[in-house]
């Protein structure tokens, strides 16, 4: 119910009460008018207007369309009370209404705030919903993509499974093929092993029969003669050393008593009597030296003539060989090859054992002579082993070398070392008296001082060859030049031998040694690669002194020194044959590309240039250029003769003349497989710089004239050639250029190993 309706009901109630109790004719009664358009209450009394109060309420009020007038004091009082009451009621109602309105306003405000909050929440919810929708759309898109991907993966998986099945089948087929091939390979390997075993058997048989198939001798007669003379010289050196040492230490080594050792069959009774005669010290020393010569030469002859280390088999083998020679009289090589094979397998089956055995025999023979001469065997043995061990070992090695050369290396004829037997009669045709006297044929021989050499009944004259076997500067050297009667102590001549100090002999070798070292050092300094080995050839290589000195010089440089074990005298002849055969080849083929690095003008139309456009640059002549290109001066697979010359012209540009006063170019080798190795960045590891050629072109720059680039700047151009010249064993590279119309070359060329087949 609105406020107006409440007021209207109140007025109706009050009017009804007043009309029931009061007279409405009093002139002073209050007048109440109720009109359709509104209501007015007027209070009239006799008081002044200042005490009159007026309450006017305007509203849309109509009470039956009439006007009510109330007028008297009581009525006024009642009306006033009613008015007050009504006013209070109205105020209360108004307060209640206001409170209600406030409450409603509060509720409305709260509702509005709630509504606003809800609207905000709704907006937030809408925005969140929009975002969620976007996320959902994105997720839906991702789900769709994942579904497509899953489908693709599924299809791929199916394809992979199909491919796997196909590959599995192929693998099965390949496994079967592999098993078949493996079986075949195993069969082939077994067959190869059988072939290898058969080949090894055949090779062994051929090796065993090689000595029968080889007709050429491994050594010449001159080489064997040199070996015999070398053995004689070693015997001379040992005997001379022993005599000199015993003379120096005579008081310490001399003892009384004549003690005999085993091996007396090497010395004759008359020589024993001479050794025991000590009246003349000089003569006694000469006799001891001659006895040592005779015993050692006889022992060496006996050793060389043996067929086996076992004496029981020696006679049997000798008899068999004699029968073979009789059977193959017209083909002596058959018997010679049988002899070579037999001696190798019987006498030298264990070389070290043969060497030790013969070393012991030589030592015992020397001790036997010294014992007969009157020295203590114990002291003599100690001195011999300590002082003369190297000399004894040299005799053993020389005898074994001669033995193997005669018994195994020469099959075309029989060579025999010869010594006269005790009580043999002197033969002037084959013998020379050690004292130089003219002996009549028929005189008895006491001992043999040097080995002789006999070939199929004929003798070689070897006594005119005098060799010097010398090892180091601390040892004296002995030269046999006369007879045993030649003596001159002032000159160091005793018993026909000249004694030289080791330092004097070393001076003879010094010039050759110095030149050899200089030659080796020069080759090492000129070689582009480190030299790791030096080989000696020729007869001089056999010198132990030269070899030891060179080895001492080369060892700190990590260079290995080698020399042939034998046939050193054939090195020159072999080299000549090799040189002749090498020159029989007309041409050889280059195995690799040889050339240099160049640059060319950049060509946009060329695909290889476009691929390397980032490397293009402006050269000194103003052109856009591209470098790092290989230019083959000598292509691979080209036939090259010994005198073939290959050259290529190049241009050098610079804005200043100073940059053109010298040239430096690398000679590059390409070892790869490309047929066109122009671009060096495509196969960098296969390019190798062999050498660098340089030249001083200062004179050539004086004739150069300036040239102009498109932008007006000046530059200079130098033309030159890189030349490759092929010799016999190496390649030479040099630079040439034109100066006043004539070709100029650098002062020296650079050489390196020839890369040809």
C-alpha positions in Angstrom: 0.0 0.0 0.0 1.3 3.4 -1.0 1.6 6.4 1.3 -1.2 8.2 -0.4 -3.7 5.3 0.2 -2.7 5.2 3.9 -3.3 8.9 4.3 -6.6 8.8 2.6 -7.9 6.0 4.8 -6.9 7.9 7.9 -8.7 11.1 6.8 -11.8 9.0 6.1 -11.8 7.6 9.5 -11.3 11.0 11.2 -14.1 12.6 9.2 -16.5 10.0 10.1 -15.9 10.5 13.8 -16.3 14.2 13.6 -19.5 14.1 11.7 -21.0 11.8 14.2 -20.3 14.0 17.3 -20.2 17.7 16.2 -22.4 20.3 14.7 -21.1 21.4 11.4 -23.0 24.8 11.5 -20.6 26.6 13.8 -19.1 29.5 12.0 -15.9 29.1 13.8 -15.5 25.5 13.0 -12.7 24.3 10.9 -13.2 23.9 7.3 -12.1 20.8 5.6 -12.3 20.5 2.0 -11.8 17.5 0.1 -11.7 18.0 -3.6 -11.1 15.7 -6.4 -8.0 17.5 -7.3 -6.6 17.7 -3.7 -7.2 18.3 0.0 -6.7 21.4 2.1 -7.1 21.8 5.9 -7.8 25.4 7.3 -7.9 26.3 10.9 -9.8 29.5 11.6 -10.1 31.3 15.0 -10.1 34.6 16.4 -6.4 34.7 17.1 -3.9 36.6 15.0 -2.3 35.2 12.0 1.0 34.8 13.9 -0.6 32.1 16.1 -2.2 30.4 13.2 -0.6 27.3 11.8 -1.2 25.9 8.6 -0.6 22.5 7.2 -1.2 22.0 3.7 -0.9 18.8 2.0 -1.3 18.5 -1.7 -2.0 15.2 -3.3 -4.4 13.5 -5.5 -7.2 13.1 -2.9 -11.0 12.9 -3.4 -13.5 12.0 -0.7 -16.8 11.5 -2.3 -16.3 14.8 -4.2 -17.2 16.9 -1.2 -15.6 19.6 0.9 -15.4 19.2 4.6 -15.4 22.2 6.9 -14.8 21.9 10.7 -15.1 25.0 12.9 -15.1 25.3 16.7 -12.5 25.2 19.5 -13.1 21.7 20.6 -13.1 20.6 17.1 -10.0 22.5 16.6 -8.4 20.9 19.6 -9.6 17.6 18.5 -8.6 18.4 15.0 -5.3 19.5 16.4 -4.9 16.3 18.3 -6.0 14.4 15.4 -3.8 16.4 13.3 -0.9 15.8 15.7 -1.8 12.2 15.9 -2.2 12.0 12.2 1.0 14.0 11.8 2.7 11.6 14.1 1.2 8.7 12.3 2.2 10.3 9.1 5.7 10.9 10.4 5.9 7.5 11.8 4.5 6.1 8.6 6.8 8.4 6.7 9.7 7.2 8.9 8.6 3.7 8.5 8.2 4.3 4.8 11.6 6.0 4.7 13.1 3.2 6.7 11.4 0.8 4.4 12.5 2.9 1.4 16.0 2.9 2.9 15.8 -0.8 3.4 14.4 -1.2 0.0 17.0 1.3 -1.3 19.6 -0.7 0.5 18.2 -3.9 -0.8 18.0 -2.3 -4.2 21.6 -1.0 -3.9 22.7 -4.4 -2.7 20.7 -6.0 -5.5 22.2 -3.5 -7.9 25.7 -4.2 -6.6 25.0 -7.8 -6.6 23.6 -7.5 -10.1 26.7 -5.5 -11.1 28.9 -8.0 -9.5 27.0 -10.7 -11.2 27.3 -8.8 -14.4 31.0 -8.5 -13.9 31.2 -12.2 -13.0 29.1 -12.9 -16.0 31.4 -10.8 -18.1 34.4 -12.5 -16.5 32.7 -15.8 -17.1 32.0 -14.8 -20.7 35.5 -13.8 -21.2 36.8 -16.9 -19.5 34.3 -18.8 -21.6 35.7 -17.1 -24.6 39.2 -17.9 -23.6 38.2 -21.5 -22.8 36.5 -21.6 -26.1 39.7 -20.4 -27.8 41.7 -23.0 -25.8 39.1 -25.6 -26.7 39.3 -24.6 -30.3 43.1 -24.8 -30.1 43.0 -28.1 -28.3 40.5 -29.3 -30.8 42.8 -28.2 -33.6 45.7 -29.9 -31.8 43.6 -33.0 -31.3 42.7 -32.9 -34.9 46.4 -32.5 -35.8 47.3 -35.3 -33.4 44.7 -37.4 -34.9 46.1 -36.7 -38.3 49.6 -37.3 -37.0 48.4 -40.5 -35.4 46.9 -41.5 -38.6 50.1 -40.6 -40.5 52.2 -42.5 -37.9 49.8 -45.4 -38.2 50.2 -45.3 -42.0 53.9 -44.9 -41.6 54.0 -47.7 -39.1 52.1 -49.9 -41.5 54.5 -48.9 -44.3 57.4 -49.6 -42.0 56.0 -52.9 -41.0 55.5 -53.7 -44.6 59.1 -52.5 -45.3 60.3 -54.5 -42.4 58.6 -57.6 -43.7 60.2 -57.0 -47.0 63.6 -56.4 -45.5 63.1 -59.4 -43.3 62.5 -61.5 -46.4 65.5 -59.9 -48.1 67.6 -60.5 -44.9 66.5 -64.1 -44.9 67.4 -64.4 -48.5 70.7 -62.6 -47.9 71.4 -64.9 -44.9 70.8 -67.9 -47.1 73.1 -66.4 -49.7 75.7 -65.6 -47.0 75.5 -69.1 -45.8 76.1 -70.4 -49.3 78.9 -67.9 -49.8 80.4 -68.7 -46.4 80.3 -72.4 -47.3 82.0 -71.6 -50.6 84.5 -69.3 -48.9 85.2 -71.9 -46.3 85.7 -74.4 -49.1 87.9 -71.9 -50.9 89.9 -71.2 -47.7 90.4 -74.9 -47.2 91.4 -75.2 -50.8 93.7 -72.2 -50.4 95.3 -73.7 -47.3 95.8 -76.9 -49.1 97.3 -74.9 -52.0 99.5 -73.0 -49.5 100.7 -76.3 -47.9 101.3 -77.6 -51.4 103.1 -74.4 -52.3 105.1 -74.5 -49.1 106.1 -78.0 -49.9 107.0 -77.1 -53.5 108.9 -74.0 -52.3 110.8 -76.1 -49.8 111.6 -78.6 -52.5 112.6 -75.9 -54.9 114.7 -74.3 -52.2 116.4 -77.6 -51.5 116.9 -78.1 -55.2 117.8 -74.5 -55.9 121.4 -75.2 -55.4 121.1 -77.8 -58.2 119.3 -75.4 -60.5 121.5 -72.4 -60.0 124.5 -72.6 -62.3 126.1 -69.3 -61.6 128.6 -69.0 -58.8 127.8 -66.5 -56.0 131.5 -65.4 -55.7 134.1 -64.7 -58.3 137.7 -66.2 -58.1 139.0 -62.7 -57.3 136.7 -62.5 -54.3 137.8 -65.8 -53.0 141.4 -64.9 -53.4 140.7 -61.7 -51.4 139.1 -63.8 -48.7 142.2 -66.0 -48.5 144.5 -63.0 -48.3 142.2 -61.5 -45.7 142.5 -64.6 -43.6 146.3 -64.7 -44.0 146.4 -61.0 -42.9 144.3 -61.7 -39.8 146.6 -64.6 -38.9 149.6 -62.2 -39.3 148.0 -59.6 -37.1 147.3 -62.0 -34.3 150.8 -63.5 -34.4 152.4 -60.0 -34.4 150.2 -58.8 -31.6 151.0 -61.8 -29.4 154.8 -61.4 -30.0 154.6 -57.6 -29.1 152.6 -58.2 -25.9 154.8 -61.1 -24.8 157.9 -59.0 -25.3 156.5 -56.2 -23.2 155.3 -58.5 -20.5 158.0 -61.1 -20.7 159.0 -61.0 -17.1 155.4 -61.4 -15.9 154.6 -64.3 -18.2 157.7 -66.4 -18.4 157.8 -69.6 -16.4 160.0 -72.5 -16.4 159.0 -76.0 -17.6 158.1 -77.4 -20.9 154.4 -78.2 -20.9 152.7 -79.9 -23.7 149.0 -79.6 -24.5 146.8 -81.4 -26.9 147.0 -80.6 -30.7 150.6 -81.3 -31.2 149.7 -82.7 -34.7 149.6 -79.2 -35.9 153.3 -78.6 -35.4 156.3 -80.6 -36.5 158.9 -82.0 -34.2 161.7 -79.9 -35.7 159.6 -76.7 -35.1 159.1 -77.9 -31.5 162.9 -78.1 -31.0 163.3 -74.6 -32.4 160.6 -73.3 -30.0 162.3 -74.8 -27.0 165.7 -73.1 -28.0 165.7 -69.7 -26.2 169.4 -68.8 -26.6 168.7 -65.8 -28.9 165.6 -63.7 -27.8 165.1 -62.1 -31.2 165.4 -65.4 -33.1 163.2 -67.0 -30.5 160.5 -64.4 -31.1 160.8 -64.9 -34.9 160.4 -68.7 -34.4 157.3 -68.2 -32.2 155.7 -65.9 -34.8 156.5 -68.4 -37.6 155.1 -71.3 -35.5 151.9 -69.3 -34.8 151.6 -68.7 -38.6 152.1 -72.3 -39.4 149.7 -73.7 -36.7 146.9 -71.2 -37.5 147.2 -71.7 -41.3 147.2 -75.5 -40.9 144.3 -75.3 -38.5 142.3 -73.1 -40.9 143.0 -75.4 -43.8 141.9 -78.4 -41.7 138.7 -76.6 -40.7 137.8 -75.5 -44.2 138.4 -79.0 -45.6 136.0 -80.6 -43.1 132.5 -81.7 -44.3 130.8 -82.0 -40.9 131.4 -81.2 -37.2 131.4 -85.0 -36.5 134.6 -86.6 -37.6 132.9 -89.9 -38.1 130.7 -88.6 -40.9 133.4 -86.5 -42.5 135.2 -89.4 -44.3 131.9 -90.8 -45.5 130.7 -87.6 -47.0 134.1 -87.0 -48.6 133.9 -90.4 -50.3 130.4 -89.8 -51.5 131.4 -86.5 -53.0 134.4 -88.2 -54.7 132.1 -90.8 -56.3 129.7 -88.1 -57.5 132.5 -86.2 -59.2 133.6 -89.4 -61.0 130.1 -90.0 -62.2 129.4 -86.5 -63.4 132.8 -85.8 -64.9 131.4 -83.8 -67.8 129.0 -81.8 -65.6 130.9 -80.7 -62.6 128.1 -78.3 -61.5 126.0 -81.3 -60.3 128.7 -82.4 -57.9 129.3 -78.8 -56.9 125.6 -78.2 -56.1 125.4 -81.4 -54.1 128.5 -80.3 -52.1 126.9 -76.9 -51.4 123.7 -78.4 -50.1 125.4 -81.1 -48.0 127.9 -78.7 -46.4 125.1 -76.2 -45.5 123.0 -78.9 -43.9 125.7 -80.8 -42.2 128.4 -78.4 -41.2 126.4 -75.2 -40.7 123.1 -76.4 -39.5 123.8 -74.4 -36.3 126.1 -71.6 -37.2 126.7 -70.4 -33.7 127.7 -73.9 -32.6 130.2 -74.2 -35.4 131.7 -70.8 -34.6 132.1 -71.6 -30.9 133.7 -74.9 -31.6 136.3 -73.4 -34.0 137.0 -70.5 -31.6 137.9 -73.0 -29.0 140.2 -74.9 -31.4 142.0 -71.7 -32.4 142.5 -70.8 -28.8 143.9 -74.2 -27.9 146.3 -74.2 -30.9 147.7 -70.8 -29.9 148.1 -72.0 -26.3 149.9 -75.1 -27.5 152.5 -73.0 -29.3 152.9 -70.7 -26.3 153.3 -73.6 -23.9 156.0 -75.2 -26.1 157.7 -71.9 -26.3 158.0 -71.8 -22.5 155.1 -69.7 -21.2 152.5 -70.8 -18.6 149.3 -72.1 -20.2 147.2 -70.5 -17.5 148.7 -67.0 -17.9 148.8 -67.4 -21.6 145.2 -68.3 -21.8 144.1 -65.4 -19.6 146.1 -63.0 -21.6 144.9 -64.5 -24.9 141.2 -64.3 -23.9 141.4 -60.8 -22.5 143.8 -59.1 -24.9 143.5 -61.0 -28.2 139.9 -62.2 -28.1 138.8 -59.8 -30.9 141.7 -61.0 -33.1 140.8 -64.6 -32.5 137.2 -63.9 -33.3 138.2 -62.1 -36.5 140.2 -65.2 -37.6 137.2 -67.4 -36.9 134.8 -65.3 -38.9 137.2 -64.9 -41.8 137.8 -68.7 -41.9 134.0 -69.4 -41.8 133.3 -66.8 -44.5 136.0 -68.4 -46.8 134.7 -71.9 -46.0 131.1 -71.1 -47.0 132.2 -69.2 -50.1 134.3 -72.1 -51.3 132.0 -74.9 -50.2 128.5 -73.4 -50.9 129.0 -70.3 -53.0 131.0 -71.8 -55.8 129.7 -74.8 -57.6 131.3 -74.7 -61.0 134.6 -75.9 -59.8 136.5 -77.1 -56.7 138.5 -74.6 -54.7 140.9 -75.9 -52.0 143.0 -74.0 -49.6 146.5 -75.3 -49.6 149.3 -75.7 -47.1 152.4 -77.9 -47.3 152.6 -81.0 -45.2 155.3 -81.7 -42.8 158.4 -83.1 -44.5 157.0 -82.0 -48.0 159.7 -81.2 -50.5 160.0 -77.6 -51.6 158.3 -76.9 -55.0 159.4 -73.6 -56.6 156.4 -73.6 -58.9 153.9 -73.3 -56.0 156.0 -72.2 -53.0 158.0 -69.2 -51.9 160.7 -69.3 -49.2 159.7 -67.1 -46.2 163.3 -65.8 -45.9 163.5 -64.9 -49.6 166.3 -67.4 -50.3 166.6 -69.3 -53.5 165.8 -72.9 -52.5 166.4 -75.9 -54.5 163.6 -78.3 -55.2 163.6 -81.2 -52.8 164.4 -79.3 -49.6 162.1 -80.1 -46.6 159.4 -77.7 -45.6 159.2 -76.8 -41.9 155.9 -75.0 -41.9 153.5 -73.0 -44.1 153.2 -69.3 -43.1 150.3 -68.4 -45.5 147.4 -70.2 -47.0 147.4 -70.9 -50.8 144.5 -71.5 -53.1 144.2 -74.4 -55.5 141.6 -74.8 -58.2 141.1 -78.2 -59.8 144.8 -78.9 -59.7 146.0 -75.4 -60.5 147.2 -72.8 -58.0 146.3 -69.1 -57.8 149.1 -66.7 -57.1 147.8 -64.7 -54.1 151.0 -63.7 -52.5 151.4 -60.5 -54.4 148.3 -59.0 -52.8 148.9 -57.3 -49.5 145.9 -56.3 -47.4 145.6 -54.1 -44.4 143.2 -55.4 -41.8 142.8 -52.7 -39.2 140.0 -51.8 -36.8 140.6 -48.7 -34.7 143.2 -46.0 -33.9 144.2 -47.6 -30.6 145.5 -50.8 -32.3 148.8 -51.0 -34.3 148.7 -52.2 -37.9 151.0 -54.8 -39.4 152.0 -55.0 -43.1 153.9 -58.0 -44.4 156.1 -56.8 -47.2 159.4 -58.8 -47.2 160.8 -62.0 -45.9 161.2 -63.3 -42.3 164.9 -62.2 -42.4 164.0 -58.5 -43.0 164.6 -56.6 -39.7 165.0 -52.9 -38.9 163.9 -52.0 -35.4 164.5 -48.3 -36.0 161.7 -48.4 -38.6 159.5 -50.9 -36.8 160.3 -53.8 -39.1 160.5 -57.2 -37.5 160.6 -60.5 -39.4 159.4 -59.0 -42.7 156.5 -57.0 -41.2 156.1 -53.3 -40.8 154.4 -52.0 -37.6 152.4 -48.8 -37.9 150.8 -46.9 -35.1 147.0 -46.8 -35.2 147.0 -43.0 -35.2 149.1 -43.0 -38.4 146.8 -45.4 -40.2 143.8 -43.3 -39.0 145.3 -40.3 -40.7 145.2 -42.2 -44.0 141.5 -42.7 -43.7 140.8 -39.1 -42.5 140.3 -37.4 -45.9 138.0 -40.0 -47.2 136.1 -40.1 -43.9 135.7 -36.3 -43.9 134.5 -36.1 -47.5 132.0 -39.0 -46.9 130.6 -37.2 -43.8 130.3 -33.9 -45.7 128.5 -35.6 -48.6 126.0 -37.2 -46.3 125.4 -34.0 -44.4 124.9 -32.1 -47.7 122.4 -34.6 -48.9 120.5 -34.5 -45.6 120.3 -30.7 -45.7 119.1 -30.6 -49.3 116.5 -33.3 -48.9 112.9 -32.1 -48.5 112.2 -35.0 -46.2 114.2 -36.4 -43.3 116.7 -39.0 -44.3 116.6 -42.1 -42.0 119.0 -44.5 -43.6 122.4 -44.4 -45.3 123.8 -47.3 -47.4 127.5 -47.9 -48.1 128.5 -49.6 -51.3 131.8 -50.5 -52.9 134.9 -52.1 -51.6 135.6 -49.2 -49.1 132.3 -50.2 -47.3 134.1 -53.3 -46.0 136.4 -51.1 -43.8 135.4 -51.5 -40.2 137.1 -48.3 -39.2 135.1 -46.3 -41.8 131.9 -48.0 -40.8 132.4 -47.4 -37.0 133.3 -43.7 -37.5 130.3 -43.1 -39.8 128.0 -44.9 -37.4 129.2 -42.7 -34.5 128.5 -39.6 -36.6 125.0 -40.7 -37.8 123.6 -42.3 -34.6 122.9 -38.9 -32.9 121.0 -37.9 -36.0 118.7 -41.0 -35.8 120.1 -42.2 -39.2 120.7 -45.9 -39.6 123.9 -47.0 -41.4 123.9 -50.2 -43.4 126.3 -52.0 -45.7 126.1 -55.3 -47.7 127.2 -58.4 -45.9 129.1 -59.5 -49.0 129.7 -58.7 -52.7 130.6 -55.1 -51.8 133.0 -55.0 -54.8 130.2 -55.7 -57.2 128.2 -52.6 -56.3 129.6 -50.5 -59.1 129.1 -53.2 -61.7 125.6 -53.8 -60.4 124.9 -50.1 -60.5 126.1 -49.9 -64.1 123.8 -52.7 -65.1 120.9 -51.1 -63.3 121.6 -47.8 -65.0 121.6 -49.4 -68.4 118.3 -51.2 -67.7 116.7 -48.1 -66.3 117.6 -46.1 -69.5 116.0 -48.8 -71.6 112.6 -47.5 -70.5 111.5 -44.8 -73.0 108.8 -43.2 -70.8 107.1 -43.4 -67.5 103.6 -42.5 -66.4 102.8 -39.8 -63.8 100.8 -41.2 -60.9 99.4 -37.9 -59.6 98.5 -34.4 -60.7 101.3 -31.8 -60.3 100.6 -28.1 -60.5 100.1 -24.8 -58.7 97.5 -22.5 -57.2 95.9 -19.8 -59.4 93.0 -17.4 -59.6 90.7 -16.6 -62.5 88.1 -13.9 -63.3 84.7 -14.4 -61.7 82.0 -15.6 -64.1 78.5 -15.2 -63.0 77.2 -17.7 -65.6 79.3 -20.5 -64.2 77.5 -22.5 -61.4 80.8 -23.3 -59.6 81.6 -19.6 -59.5 78.2 -18.7 -58.1 78.5 -21.3 -55.4 81.7 -19.6 -54.3 80.5 -16.0 -54.8 81.2 -15.2 -51.1 84.9 -15.8 -51.8 85.1 -13.4 -54.8 87.4 -10.4 -54.4 88.6 -7.5 -56.5 92.2 -8.2 -57.8 94.8 -5.6 -58.3 93.9 -5.3 -61.9 90.3 -4.3 -60.9 88.6 -7.5 -62.0 86.3 -9.5 -59.8 88.3 -12.7 -59.2 88.1 -16.1 -57.6 91.1 -17.8 -56.1 92.1 -21.2 -54.5 92.0 -23.0 -57.8 94.4 -25.9 -58.7 96.0 -25.7 -62.1 97.5 -29.0 -63.3 100.9 -28.4 -65.0 101.4 -32.2 -65.3 98.1 -34.1 -65.3 97.8 -37.6 -64.0 98.4 -40.5 -66.4 100.7 -38.6 -68.8 103.7 -40.4 -70.3 106.9 -38.6 -69.3 110.3 -39.1 -70.8 113.5 -38.3 -68.9 114.0 -35.0 -70.6 110.4 -33.8 -70.8 109.8 -30.2 -69.7 106.4 -29.0 -68.6 105.7 -25.3 -68.1 102.7 -23.0 -67.5 102.4 -19.2 -67.8 101.0 -17.2 -64.9 100.4 -13.5 -64.2 101.1 -11.6 -61.1 99.3 -8.3 -60.5 100.1 -5.5 -58.0 99.5 -1.8 -57.5 103.1 -1.3 -56.5 106.3 -2.5 -58.1 107.8 -3.5 -54.7 105.4 -6.4 -54.5 106.7 -7.8 -57.8 110.4 -7.9 -57.0 110.2 -11.5 -55.9 108.1 -14.6 -56.8 107.2 -17.5 -54.6 105.0 -20.3 -55.9 104.1 -23.7 -54.3 104.3 -26.9 -56.3 101.3 -28.8 -55.3 100.5 -32.5 -55.8 96.9 -33.8 -55.9 96.7 -37.4 -54.7 92.9 -37.8 -54.8 90.6 -39.6 -57.3 88.8 -36.6 -58.9 89.3 -36.3 -62.6 89.0 -32.5 -62.4 90.7 -31.4 -59.2 90.4 -27.6 -59.9 88.5 -26.6 -56.8 90.8 -27.1 -53.8 88.1 -26.6 -51.2 86.2 -29.7 -52.4 89.0 -32.2 -51.4 91.4 -30.3 -49.2 93.1 -33.3 -47.6 94.3 -34.6 -50.9 96.4 -31.6 -51.8 100.1 -31.6 -50.7 102.7 -28.9 -51.1 105.8 -30.7 -52.5 108.1 -27.7 -52.5 108.2 -23.9 -53.0 110.0 -22.2 -55.9 111.2 -18.6 -55.5 112.9 -16.1 -57.7 114.4 -12.6 -57.5 112.6 -10.6 -60.3 113.9 -7.1 -59.3 115.5 -6.6 -62.7 112.3 -7.6 -64.5 110.2 -5.0 -62.7 112.3 -2.2 -64.2 110.8 -2.9 -67.6 107.2 -3.0 -66.4 104.8 -0.2 -67.5 101.8 0.9 -65.5 98.4 -0.1 -66.7 95.0 1.4 -65.9 92.0 -0.1 -64.3 88.4 0.8 -65.2 88.2 3.0 -62.2 91.3 4.9 -63.2 93.7 3.4 -60.7 97.1 2.0 -62.0 98.5 -1.4 -61.6 101.5 -3.5 -62.8 101.5 -7.0 -64.4 104.4 -9.5 -64.3 104.3 -12.6 -66.6 106.3 -15.7 -65.5 106.5 -19.4 -66.2 106.6 -22.3 -63.7 108.7 -25.1 -65.2 108.8 -28.8 -64.2 111.8 -30.7 -65.6 112.0 -34.5 -65.2 115.4 -36.1 -64.8 116.4 -39.7 -64.1 115.3 -40.0 -60.4 113.9 -36.7 -59.4 111.9 -33.7 -60.6 113.2 -30.2 -60.7 111.0 -27.1 -60.5 112.1 -23.5 -61.2 110.7 -20.1 -62.3 111.5 -18.3 -65.6 110.5 -14.9 -67.0 111.3 -12.6 -69.9 113.7 -9.8 -69.5 114.5 -7.7 -72.6 113.3 -10.5 -74.8 115.5 -13.1 -73.2 114.4 -15.9 -70.8 115.7 -15.6 -67.3 115.7 -18.4 -64.7 116.2 -18.4 -61.0 119.7 -19.1 -59.8 118.8 -22.5 -58.4 116.1 -25.1 -58.9 114.2 -27.1 -56.3 114.4 -30.9 -56.5 112.2 -33.5 -55.0 111.4 -37.2 -55.5 109.8 -38.1 -58.8 106.3 -39.3 -58.6 106.1 -41.6 -61.6 105.4 -45.2 -62.2 
